Amino acid sequence: MCGTYDSFLGAERAQAVPIDCLGLLREADLDRPVGHLSVGQRRRLARALLVARPPEPLLLDEPTNHLSPALCDEPEGALHSGPGTVALAGHDRRLRTRWEGREFRLPDDGRA
């Protein structure tokens, strides 16, 4: 996985933002090939890549799907520290109550 991270970001950016400093993946998983990772681990790798080279803006739809409640804390923390705009859509009550950014809610039209 580290090889994928390094090749995607480039050596200079990967050194500036090491994957193990992000808290999204366990150290034991860093040497595993991406094809051997679970779906949740692959999604955490994708989030690590986004955090290491943040886009402007970042659009997320249900970012905590497939993550246990304990694992949601790390991505939430990474999102709060990012430099760009984050637009997030989700039904996760825990995430919504802990969100520290500005919020825009769509009215419930009763069709759901």
N, CA, C and O atoms as a GROMACS GRO file, in nm:
protein
  448
    1MET      N    1   0.082  -0.118   0.000
    1MET     CA    2   0.000   0.000   0.000
    1MET      C    3   0.087   0.125   0.000
    1MET      O    4   0.053   0.224  -0.066
    2CYS      N    5   0.198   0.124   0.071
    2CYS     CA    6   0.286   0.240   0.076
    2CYS      C    7   0.337   0.275  -0.064
    2CYS      O    8   0.352   0.393  -0.097
    3GLY      N    9   0.364   0.173  -0.145
    3GLY     CA   10   0.409   0.199  -0.282
    3GLY      C   11   0.304   0.271  -0.364
    3GLY      O   12   0.336   0.360  -0.442
    4THR      N   13   0.178   0.234  -0.346
    4THR     CA   14   0.067   0.301  -0.416
    4THR      C   15   0.057   0.446  -0.370
    4THR      O   16   0.042   0.537  -0.451
    5TYR      N   17   0.066   0.466  -0.241
    5TYR     CA   18   0.060   0.601  -0.183
    5TYR      C   19   0.173   0.687  -0.239
    5TYR      O   20   0.150   0.799  -0.284
    6ASP      N   21   0.295   0.634  -0.236
    6ASP     CA   22   0.412   0.708  -0.284
    6ASP      C   23   0.401   0.739  -0.433
    6ASP      O   24   0.431   0.850  -0.476
    7SER      N   25   0.360   0.641  -0.513
    7SER     CA   26   0.354   0.664  -0.658
    7SER      C   27   0.242   0.761  -0.696
    7SER      O   28   0.256   0.836  -0.792
    8PHE      N   29   0.133   0.760  -0.623
    8PHE     CA   30   0.022   0.852  -0.651
    8PHE      C   31   0.061   0.996  -0.617
    8PHE      O   32   0.033   1.088  -0.693
    9LEU      N   33   0.125   1.014  -0.501
    9LEU     CA   34   0.158   1.149  -0.455
    9LEU      C   35   0.290   1.202  -0.509
    9LEU      O   36   0.308   1.323  -0.522
   10GLY      N   37   0.381   1.111  -0.540
   10GLY     CA   38   0.518   1.150  -0.572
   10GLY      C   39   0.600   1.146  -0.445
   10GLY      O   40   0.548   1.166  -0.335
   11ALA      N   41   0.727   1.119  -0.460
   11ALA     CA   42   0.814   1.098  -0.344
   11ALA      C   43   0.819   1.219  -0.250
   11ALA      O   44   0.817   1.203  -0.128
   12GLU      N   45   0.827   1.339  -0.306
   12GLU     CA   46   0.840   1.458  -0.223
   12GLU      C   47   0.716   1.481  -0.135
   12GLU      O   48   0.729   1.508  -0.016
   13ARG      N   49   0.596   1.469  -0.195
   13ARG     CA   50   0.472   1.490  -0.117
   13ARG      C   51   0.451   1.376  -0.018
   13ARG      O   52   0.404   1.400   0.093
   14ALA      N   53   0.483   1.253  -0.057
   14ALA     CA   54   0.468   1.138   0.032
   14ALA      C   55   0.559   1.151   0.154
   14ALA      O   56   0.522   1.108   0.263
   15GLN      N   57   0.677   1.209   0.136
   15GLN     CA   58   0.766   1.232   0.250
   15GLN      C   59   0.714   1.346   0.338
   15GLN      O   60   0.726   1.340   0.460
   16ALA      N   61   0.657   1.448   0.276
   16ALA     CA   62   0.604   1.562   0.351
   16ALA      C   63   0.483   1.523   0.435
   16ALA      O   64   0.464   1.575   0.545
   17VAL      N   65   0.401   1.430   0.383
   17VAL     CA   66   0.280   1.384   0.453
   17VAL      C   67   0.284   1.231   0.454
   17VAL      O   68   0.217   1.167   0.373
   18PRO      N   69   0.361   1.172   0.546
   18PRO     CA   70   0.370   1.026   0.551
   18PRO      C   71   0.235   0.963   0.583
   18PRO      O   72   0.159   1.015   0.665
   19ILE      N   73   0.206   0.852   0.520
   19ILE     CA   74   0.076   0.786   0.538
   19ILE      C   75   0.055   0.745   0.685
   19ILE      O   76  -0.058   0.746   0.734
   20ASP      N   77   0.161   0.709   0.753
   20ASP     CA   78   0.145   0.663   0.891
   20ASP      C   79   0.116   0.777   0.989
   20ASP      O   80   0.078   0.750   1.103
   21CYS      N   81   0.131   0.902   0.949
   21CYS     CA   82   0.101   1.013   1.039
   21CYS      C   83  -0.045   1.054   1.033
   21CYS      O   84  -0.089   1.136   1.115
   22LEU      N   85  -0.122   1.000   0.939
   22LEU     CA   86  -0.261   1.042   0.921
   22LEU      C   87  -0.359   0.972   1.014
   22LEU      O   88  -0.470   1.021   1.034
   23GLY      N   89  -0.320   0.858   1.069
   23GLY     CA   90  -0.407   0.787   1.162
   23GLY      C   91  -0.524   0.716   1.097
   23GLY      O   92  -0.617   0.675   1.167
   24LEU      N   93  -0.521   0.699   0.967
   24LEU     CA   94  -0.633   0.634   0.898
   24LEU      C   95  -0.614   0.484   0.882
   24LEU      O   96  -0.711   0.410   0.865
   25LEU      N   97  -0.489   0.438   0.887
   25LEU     CA   98  -0.460   0.296   0.864
   25LEU      C   99  -0.367   0.244   0.972
   25LEU      O  100  -0.284   0.317   1.025
   26ARG      N  101  -0.383   0.117   1.002
   26ARG     CA  102  -0.296   0.055   1.102
   26ARG      C  103  -0.158   0.031   1.043
   26ARG      O  104  -0.145   0.001   0.924
   27GLU      N  105  -0.057   0.044   1.124
   27GLU     CA  106   0.080   0.023   1.078
   27GLU      C  107   0.099  -0.115   1.018
   27GLU      O  108   0.173  -0.132   0.921
   28ALA      N  109   0.031  -0.215   1.075
   28ALA     CA  110   0.043  -0.352   1.026
   28ALA      C  111  -0.008  -0.368   0.882
   28ALA      O  112   0.032  -0.462   0.813
   29ASP      N  113  -0.094  -0.278   0.837
   29ASP     CA  114  -0.152  -0.288   0.702
   29ASP      C  115  -0.074  -0.211   0.597
   29ASP      O  116  -0.102  -0.226   0.478
   30LEU      N  117   0.022  -0.131   0.636
   30LEU     CA  118   0.089  -0.042   0.542
   30LEU      C  119   0.170  -0.115   0.436
   30LEU      O  120   0.189  -0.062   0.327
   31ASP      N  121   0.219  -0.236   0.466
   31ASP     CA  122   0.298  -0.311   0.368
   31ASP      C  123   0.215  -0.410   0.287
   31ASP      O  124   0.270  -0.480   0.202
   32ARG      N  125   0.085  -0.416   0.311
   32ARG     CA  126   0.000  -0.508   0.236
   32ARG      C  127  -0.031  -0.453   0.098
   32ARG      O  128  -0.048  -0.332   0.083
   33PRO      N  129  -0.038  -0.540  -0.003
   33PRO     CA  130  -0.080  -0.494  -0.136
   33PRO      C  131  -0.225  -0.444  -0.132
   33PRO      O  132  -0.307  -0.496  -0.056
   34VAL      N  133  -0.255  -0.344  -0.211
   34VAL     CA  134  -0.390  -0.286  -0.212
   34VAL      C  135  -0.495  -0.393  -0.241
   34VAL      O  136  -0.604  -0.388  -0.184
   35GLY      N  137  -0.464  -0.488  -0.328
   35GLY     CA  138  -0.560  -0.594  -0.362
   35GLY      C  139  -0.595  -0.685  -0.246
   35GLY      O  140  -0.694  -0.758  -0.252
   36HIS      N  141  -0.516  -0.682  -0.139
   36HIS     CA  142  -0.542  -0.766  -0.022
   36HIS      C  143  -0.612  -0.688   0.090
   36HIS      O  144  -0.636  -0.744   0.197
   37LEU      N  145  -0.645  -0.564   0.066
   37LEU     CA  146  -0.711  -0.482   0.167
   37LEU      C  147  -0.862  -0.502   0.161
   37LEU      O  148  -0.918  -0.534   0.056
   38SER      N  149  -0.927  -0.483   0.274
   38SER     CA  150  -1.074  -0.488   0.276
   38SER      C  151  -1.129  -0.362   0.209
   38SER      O  152  -1.054  -0.268   0.182
   39VAL      N  153  -1.259  -0.361   0.183
   39VAL     CA  154  -1.323  -0.244   0.123
   39VAL      C  155  -1.302  -0.122   0.212
   39VAL      O  156  -1.269  -0.014   0.163
   40GLY      N  157  -1.321  -0.138   0.341
   40GLY     CA  158  -1.302  -0.026   0.435
   40GLY      C  159  -1.159   0.025   0.434
   40GLY      O  160  -1.137   0.146   0.440
   41GLN      N  161  -1.061  -0.065   0.428
   41GLN     CA  162  -0.921  -0.024   0.425
   41GLN      C  163  -0.890   0.051   0.295
   41GLN      O  164  -0.815   0.148   0.296
   42ARG      N  165  -0.948   0.007   0.185
   42ARG     CA  166  -0.927   0.077   0.057
   42ARG      C  167  -0.986   0.217   0.061
   42ARG      O  168  -0.928   0.311   0.008
   43ARG      N  169  -1.099   0.230   0.125
   43ARG     CA  170  -1.161   0.363   0.137
   43ARG      C  171  -1.078   0.453   0.227
   43ARG      O  172  -1.067   0.573   0.201
   44ARG      N  173  -1.019   0.397   0.332
   44ARG     CA  174  -0.931   0.477   0.418
   44ARG      C  175  -0.805   0.519   0.342
   44ARG      O  176  -0.755   0.630   0.362
   45LEU      N  177  -0.753   0.430   0.255
   45LEU     CA  178  -0.639   0.466   0.171
   45LEU      C  179  -0.677   0.581   0.078
   45LEU      O  180  -0.600   0.676   0.060
   46ALA      N  181  -0.795   0.573   0.018
   46ALA     CA  182  -0.841   0.680  -0.070
   46ALA      C  183  -0.853   0.812   0.007
   46ALA      O  184  -0.817   0.918  -0.045
   47ARG      N  185  -0.902   0.805   0.130
   47ARG     CA  186  -0.911   0.927   0.212
   47ARG      C  187  -0.772   0.980   0.247
   47ARG      O  188  -0.751   1.101   0.250
   48ALA      N  189  -0.678   0.889   0.274
   48ALA     CA  190  -0.541   0.932   0.303
   48ALA      C  191  -0.484   1.008   0.184
   48ALA      O  192  -0.417   1.110   0.202
   49LEU      N  193  -0.508   0.960   0.064
   49LEU     CA  194  -0.460   1.028  -0.057
   49LEU      C  195  -0.524   1.166  -0.072
   49LEU      O  196  -0.458   1.261  -0.113
   50LEU      N  197  -0.652   1.176  -0.038
   50LEU     CA  198  -0.720   1.305  -0.046
   50LEU      C  199  -0.667   1.404   0.058
   50LEU      O  200  -0.651   1.522   0.030
   51VAL      N  201  -0.640   1.353   0.178
   51VAL     CA  202  -0.589   1.440   0.284
   51VAL      C  203  -0.447   1.485   0.251
   51VAL      O  204  -0.411   1.600   0.277
   52ALA      N  205  -0.366   1.396   0.195
   52ALA     CA  206  -0.227   1.429   0.164
   52ALA      C  207  -0.216   1.528   0.049
   52ALA      O  208  -0.123   1.609   0.046
   53ARG      N  209  -0.308   1.523  -0.046
   53ARG     CA  210  -0.310   1.619  -0.157
   53ARG      C  211  -0.455   1.664  -0.174
   53ARG      O  212  -0.525   1.616  -0.263
   54PRO      N  213  -0.498   1.755  -0.088
   54PRO     CA  214  -0.640   1.792  -0.088
   54PRO      C  215  -0.683   1.866  -0.213
   54PRO      O  216  -0.613   1.956  -0.261
   55PRO      N  217  -0.799   1.826  -0.267
   55PRO     CA  218  -0.855   1.900  -0.380
   55PRO      C  219  -0.927   2.024  -0.329
   55PRO      O  220  -0.946   2.041  -0.209
   56GLU      N  221  -0.966   2.109  -0.420
   56GLU     CA  222  -1.044   2.226  -0.383
   56GLU      C  223  -1.164   2.230  -0.475
   56GLU      O  224  -1.142   2.262  -0.592
   57PRO      N  225  -1.281   2.204  -0.440
   57PRO     CA  226  -1.332   2.155  -0.312
   57PRO      C  227  -1.336   2.002  -0.305
   57PRO      O  228  -1.314   1.934  -0.405
   58LEU      N  229  -1.365   1.950  -0.188
   58LEU     CA  230  -1.380   1.807  -0.166
   58LEU      C  231  -1.529   1.778  -0.145
   58LEU      O  232  -1.590   1.831  -0.053
   59LEU      N  233  -1.586   1.693  -0.231
   59LEU     CA  234  -1.727   1.656  -0.222
   59LEU      C  235  -1.737   1.513  -0.173
   59LEU      O  236  -1.681   1.423  -0.234
   60LEU      N  237  -1.809   1.491  -0.063
   60LEU     CA  238  -1.820   1.358  -0.005
   60LEU      C  239  -1.967   1.320   0.011
   60LEU      O  240  -2.048   1.398   0.063
   61ASP      N  241  -2.000   1.200  -0.034
   61ASP     CA  242  -2.135   1.148  -0.019
   61ASP      C  243  -2.128   1.027   0.072
   61ASP      O  244  -2.069   0.925   0.036
   62GLU      N  245  -2.187   1.037   0.189
   62GLU     CA  246  -2.188   0.929   0.288
   62GLU      C  247  -2.046   0.878   0.318
   62GLU      O  248  -2.019   0.760   0.299
   63PRO      N  249  -1.956   0.964   0.365
   63PRO     CA  250  -1.817   0.924   0.384
   63PRO      C  251  -1.794   0.822   0.496
   63PRO      O  252  -1.688   0.760   0.501
   64THR      N  253  -1.890   0.804   0.584
   64THR     CA  254  -1.870   0.710   0.694
   64THR      C  255  -1.932   0.573   0.667
   64THR      O  256  -1.927   0.486   0.753
   65ASN      N  257  -1.992   0.554   0.548
   65ASN     CA  258  -2.043   0.421   0.514
   65ASN      C  259  -1.929   0.320   0.518
   65ASN      O  260  -1.816   0.353   0.481
   66HIS      N  261  -1.956   0.201   0.561
   66HIS     CA  262  -1.861   0.090   0.569
   66HIS      C  263  -1.752   0.110   0.673
   66HIS      O  264  -1.652   0.038   0.672
   67LEU      N  265  -1.769   0.207   0.763
   67LEU     CA  266  -1.674   0.226   0.871
   67LEU      C  267  -1.745   0.203   1.003
   67LEU      O  268  -1.860   0.242   1.021
   68SER      N  269  -1.676   0.139   1.095
   68SER     CA  270  -1.733   0.122   1.228
   68SER      C  271  -1.733   0.258   1.298
   68SER      O  272  -1.656   0.346   1.260
   69PRO      N  273  -1.818   0.277   1.399
   69PRO     CA  274  -1.820   0.406   1.469
   69PRO      C  275  -1.682   0.447   1.522
   69PRO      O  276  -1.647   0.565   1.520
   70ALA      N  277  -1.605   0.351   1.570
   70ALA     CA  278  -1.472   0.383   1.622
   70ALA      C  279  -1.379   0.435   1.512
   70ALA      O  280  -1.295   0.521   1.538
   71LEU      N  281  -1.394   0.384   1.390
   71LEU     CA  282  -1.307   0.426   1.281
   71LEU      C  283  -1.350   0.559   1.218
   71LEU      O  284  -1.274   0.618   1.142
   72CYS      N  285  -1.470   0.606   1.249
   72CYS     CA  286  -1.517   0.732   1.192
   72CYS      C  287  -1.444   0.853   1.250
   72CYS      O  288  -1.438   0.958   1.186
   73ASP      N  289  -1.389   0.839   1.369
   73ASP     CA  290  -1.324   0.952   1.434
   73ASP      C  291  -1.204   1.003   1.354
   73ASP      O  292  -1.186   1.124   1.340
   74GLU      N  293  -1.122   0.912   1.301
   74GLU     CA  294  -1.002   0.956   1.229
   74GLU      C  295  -1.035   1.034   1.102
   74GLU      O  296  -0.979   1.142   1.082
   75PRO      N  297  -1.125   0.983   1.015
   75PRO     CA  298  -1.156   1.063   0.896
   75PRO      C  299  -1.220   1.197   0.932
   75PRO      O  300  -1.193   1.298   0.866
   76GLU      N  301  -1.304   1.200   1.034
   76GLU     CA  302  -1.365   1.326   1.075
   76GLU      C  303  -1.258   1.425   1.116
   76GLU      O  304  -1.264   1.542   1.077
   77GLY      N  305  -1.160   1.381   1.192
   77GLY     CA  306  -1.052   1.468   1.234
   77GLY      C  307  -0.972   1.518   1.116
   77GLY      O  308  -0.933   1.635   1.112
   78ALA      N  309  -0.946   1.431   1.020
   78ALA     CA  310  -0.870   1.471   0.901
   78ALA      C  311  -0.948   1.574   0.819
   78ALA      O  312  -0.888   1.666   0.764
   79LEU      N  313  -1.080   1.560   0.810
   79LEU     CA  314  -1.160   1.655   0.734
   79LEU      C  315  -1.158   1.793   0.797
   79LEU      O  316  -1.156   1.894   0.727
   80HIS      N  317  -1.158   1.799   0.929
   80HIS     CA  318  -1.159   1.928   0.998
   80HIS      C  319  -1.028   2.003   0.980
   80HIS      O  320  -1.025   2.126   0.985
   81SER      N  321  -0.919   1.930   0.960
   81SER     CA  322  -0.789   1.996   0.950
   81SER      C  323  -0.750   2.030   0.807
   81SER      O  324  -0.646   2.091   0.784
   82GLY      N  325  -0.832   1.992   0.709
   82GLY     CA  326  -0.799   2.018   0.570
   82GLY      C  327  -0.807   2.166   0.535
   82GLY      O  328  -0.881   2.240   0.599
   83PRO      N  329  -0.731   2.209   0.434
   83PRO     CA  330  -0.726   2.351   0.401
   83PRO      C  331  -0.839   2.399   0.311
   83PRO      O  332  -0.862   2.520   0.300
   84GLY      N  333  -0.910   2.307   0.246
   84GLY     CA  334  -1.008   2.348   0.147
   84GLY      C  335  -1.151   2.338   0.194
   84GLY      O  336  -1.179   2.312   0.311
   85THR      N  337  -1.241   2.359   0.100
   85THR     CA  338  -1.384   2.350   0.125
   85THR      C  339  -1.427   2.204   0.121
   85THR      O  340  -1.387   2.129   0.032
   86VAL      N  341  -1.510   2.165   0.217
   86VAL     CA  342  -1.563   2.029   0.222
   86VAL      C  343  -1.715   2.039   0.213
   86VAL      O  344  -1.778   2.106   0.295
   87ALA      N  345  -1.772   1.973   0.114
   87ALA     CA  346  -1.917   1.960   0.104
   87ALA      C  347  -1.949   1.814   0.132
   87ALA      O  348  -1.901   1.724   0.063
   88LEU      N  349  -2.030   1.792   0.233
   88LEU     CA  350  -2.055   1.656   0.280
   88LEU      C  351  -2.205   1.631   0.283
   88LEU      O  352  -2.281   1.712   0.336
   89ALA      N  353  -2.246   1.519   0.227
   89ALA     CA  354  -2.386   1.476   0.234
   89ALA      C  355  -2.390   1.346   0.312
   89ALA      O  356  -2.315   1.254   0.282
   90GLY      N  357  -2.477   1.338   0.411
   90GLY     CA  358  -2.480   1.214   0.488
   90GLY      C  359  -2.600   1.206   0.580
   90GLY      O  360  -2.664   1.305   0.614
   91HIS      N  361  -2.627   1.081   0.620
   91HIS     CA  362  -2.735   1.052   0.713
   91HIS      C  363  -2.682   1.010   0.849
   91HIS      O  364  -2.760   0.981   0.940
   92ASP      N  365  -2.552   1.004   0.864
   92ASP     CA  366  -2.489   0.959   0.988
   92ASP      C  367  -2.514   1.062   1.098
   92ASP      O  368  -2.455   1.170   1.098
   93ARG      N  369  -2.602   1.028   1.192
   93ARG     CA  370  -2.638   1.123   1.298
   93ARG      C  371  -2.519   1.163   1.383
   93ARG      O  372  -2.505   1.279   1.423
   94ARG      N  373  -2.434   1.067   1.410
   94ARG     CA  374  -2.316   1.097   1.493
   94ARG      C  375  -2.226   1.198   1.423
   94ARG      O  376  -2.180   1.294   1.485
   95LEU      N  377  -2.202   1.179   1.295
   95LEU     CA  378  -2.120   1.272   1.218
   95LEU      C  379  -2.186   1.410   1.214
   95LEU      O  380  -2.118   1.511   1.231
   96ARG      N  381  -2.315   1.414   1.191
   96ARG     CA  382  -2.385   1.543   1.182
   96ARG      C  383  -2.382   1.619   1.314
   96ARG      O  384  -2.366   1.741   1.313
   97THR      N  385  -2.396   1.550   1.426
   97THR     CA  386  -2.397   1.621   1.554
   97THR      C  387  -2.257   1.668   1.594
   97THR      O  388  -2.244   1.764   1.669
   98ARG      N  389  -2.154   1.601   1.544
   98ARG     CA  390  -2.017   1.639   1.580
   98ARG      C  391  -1.952   1.732   1.478
   98ARG      O  392  -1.843   1.782   1.503
   99TRP      N  393  -2.018   1.757   1.365
   99TRP     CA  394  -1.960   1.840   1.259
   99TRP      C  395  -1.939   1.982   1.311
   99TRP      O  396  -2.030   2.042   1.367
  100GLU      N  397  -1.818   2.035   1.291
  100GLU     CA  398  -1.784   2.168   1.343
  100GLU      C  399  -1.790   2.277   1.237
  100GLU      O  400  -1.777   2.395   1.268
  101GLY      N  401  -1.809   2.238   1.111
  101GLY     CA  402  -1.811   2.337   1.003
  101GLY      C  403  -1.948   2.400   0.987
  101GLY      O  404  -2.043   2.367   1.058
  102ARG      N  405  -1.956   2.492   0.891
  102ARG     CA  406  -2.084   2.553   0.859
  102ARG      C  407  -2.177   2.446   0.805
  102ARG      O  408  -2.133   2.345   0.749
  103GLU      N  409  -2.305   2.468   0.822
  103GLU     CA  410  -2.402   2.365   0.786
  103GLU      C  411  -2.516   2.425   0.705
  103GLU      O  412  -2.563   2.535   0.733
  104PHE      N  413  -2.557   2.351   0.605
  104PHE     CA  414  -2.674   2.387   0.525
  104PHE      C  415  -2.761   2.263   0.517
  104PHE      O  416  -2.717   2.159   0.468
  105ARG      N  417  -2.882   2.273   0.563
  105ARG     CA  418  -2.974   2.158   0.561
  105ARG      C  419  -3.084   2.182   0.459
  105ARG      O  420  -3.143   2.291   0.451
  106LEU      N  421  -3.111   2.080   0.382
  106LEU     CA  422  -3.224   2.086   0.290
  106LEU      C  423  -3.352   2.054   0.367
  106LEU      O  424  -3.351   1.967   0.454
  107PRO      N  425  -3.461   2.122   0.336
  107PRO     CA  426  -3.587   2.093   0.406
  107PRO      C  427  -3.637   1.953   0.370
  107PRO      O  428  -3.616   1.905   0.258
  108ASP      N  429  -3.701   1.890   0.465
  108ASP     CA  430  -3.759   1.758   0.442
  108ASP      C  431  -3.896   1.777   0.376
  108ASP      O  432  -3.987   1.836   0.435
  109ASP      N  433  -3.908   1.727   0.254
  109ASP     CA  434  -4.033   1.744   0.181
  109ASP      C  435  -4.132   1.631   0.207
  109ASP      O  436  -4.240   1.628   0.149
  110GLY      N  437  -4.094   1.536   0.294
  110GLY     CA  438  -4.183   1.428   0.330
  110GLY      C  439  -4.189   1.313   0.233
  110GLY      O  440  -4.267   1.220   0.254
  111ARG      N  441  -4.110   1.315   0.127
  111ARG     CA  442  -4.114   1.208   0.027
  111ARG      C  443  -4.018   1.094   0.061
  111ARG      O  444  -4.024   0.990  -0.003
  112ALA      N  445  -3.932   1.110   0.156
  112ALA     CA  446  -3.831   1.007   0.185
  112ALA      C  447  -3.890   0.891   0.259
  112ALA      O  448  -3.819   0.796   0.292
   0.00000   0.00000   0.00000
